[in-house]
């Protein structure tokens, strides 16, 4: 099942601050996850809140997933 992708304005800003090749890899990983469900996805609990993180070393995209959409909230460096 192919899901649409929506980028929160803060995630767009995060992506724009990355080197262009890194930004392209993150975008490609998000699109691949939305289209095929592939990628390094982990559920992480922080401050009693569950987050889904799609990892694209050394970054991750904080996402929410519904039946028909992937919403990207932030793109952050973890290492």
LINVEN-V14372 format. One record per backbone hydrogen bond with DSSP energy under -0.5 kcal/mol. CO is the residue of the C=O (numbers start at 1). NH is the residue of the N-H. If there is no record, write none. Layout:
BEGIN
co:nh
CO:NH
CO:NH
END
This chain:
BEGIN
co:nh
4:70
6:8
6:72
8:11
8:12
9:13
10:14
11:15
12:16
13:17
14:17
14:18
15:18
19:23
20:24
21:25
22:26
23:27
24:28
25:29
26:30
27:31
28:32
29:33
30:34
31:35
32:36
32:37
32:38
33:37
34:3
39:41
40:55
42:44
42:53
44:46
44:51
46:49
49:46
51:44
51:53
52:63
53:42
53:55
54:61
55:40
56:59
58:78
58:79
59:56
60:62
60:76
61:54
61:63
62:73
62:74
63:52
64:71
68:4
69:66
70:6
70:72
71:64
71:73
72:8
74:62
76:60
END
